[in-house]
Amino acid sequence: MAHPYHHSLSSAKLWGGAAEEYVHIHDWFDASKQIVADFRHRALRHHAEGVYMAETIFGRTLLLSTGRVIPVRWIGEQHVREDLGYIPSFADWVRAIRPEPWMGRAIRLHEQHDGRNLTVVRDALKDGAP
């Protein structure tokens, strides 16, 4: 698994400037390693929507010390391609997630907001019932 610093060296080689100018963007893509310390962390940001999210967070462009302006989207696309070989959609990741029964459980809000059943639902939630 590539480290954000190595992605940053790659960015500097591609577009100039210093690795330190890119590392905050690459750190963001890999921050999900705090949650899951294996390849599955990539499902959170390593996709097309994640690339656009980076642009929203860091701005459309990055001004390098050399005076060159680089689209943040290019940096995000580079990161994802280096890790995965292409840029998947979020839907690609979701299709790979095996559904579990707990994922579909929900509180029956219509019962919760029906005055007659409110006490029953509240008591069930206190007891940890689904």
N, C-alpha and C positions, 0 to 999 in steps of 0.2 A: 504494500500500500504506500503510495507516495505521500511524502510529508509536504505541508503547505510551503515550506521553504524551497523544496525542490521544484514545486509548481512555479514558485516565484522566480527562481533562476531561469526556468524555461521561458517565462513571460519576458524577462529582461533580455534574453537571447533573441526572442522574436521581435520585440518592439523597442528595445533600448531602455535606458535608465538603469536603476539599481533594483535588485531583488526586493529590498526593503520598501520600495514604492508600491509593490503589488501584494505583499504578504498579508495585509489586512483583509483583502478580498478572498484570498485563498484560505486564510484562517476561518473566515465565515462559512465557506463551503464545507469545511471539515469540522466545524464546532459541534456537529451532531455526534462526533466520537465521544463526547461527554456522556451521551445517553447509551449508545451501543458501540462497543469498541471493536467491532468487526465490520465487514463490508456492508452490512445491512444499514449502517448509519447513512449511507448514500441515498436511501429512499427519501429522506427528508428534503434534500436540496439538489441532488444530482439529476436534474431533469430540466426540460425546457422552461417550465414555470419558475424553477429555482434560478435559472439564468436571468430571467426578467425581474425576479424579486431582488437579486443583487443590484441590478440597475436602479431599482426603486430606492434601495437602501444607500448605495454609494454614489448615486448620480449617474447620469448617462455617460459621462466621460471622466477619464483620469488624466490630469495634467502632470506630465513627467518633469523631472528636473532639467531635462534636455530641451524642454519647450514643446515637445511632441504631445499631442492629445490622442489618447487611445480610448475607444469605446469600452465601457465596462462589460458590455455584453460579449465582446471578443475574449476578454479575460475569463469570464464565466464559461464560455463555450470551450475554451482551451482546457480549463480545469476538468470539466466533465468528460471531454474527449480523451484526455490523458488517462483518466481513471477507468472509463468504460468502453472507449473505442468509438462511441457515437453519442448523440444526445437523445436519450429516450424521453417520452412524455411521462407525466405523472401516471397516466392510465396504464402505461407499460409496467410500472412498479406495482400498481394496485392489482393488476391481473396476476401477478406473481405471489400475492399474499393469500395464504390459505385461510378462508373464513373459519372462524371458531364460533360456537354458539353464543358466548358472552358478547360478541361484537354486535349482535342484533337485538339484544335485550333493551327494552326501553320502558320507561314509566308510562302508564296509560294516562296521559294528561286529561283526556276527556272524563275519566273517572275521578281524577284528582280535583278537577274543577267543578264537578257535579256535587253540590252541597251535601247530598245524602251520603256520599261515599268518602268525603274528605277525611273523616276521622279514621276510617279503615285503612286508607292509603297511607296516611301519616304514620299510623302505628306499624304498618308493614315496612315502611322505610326505616323506621327506628330499629326494627328487628333484623334488618339486613335482607329482607325478602326481595326478590326481583320484581 
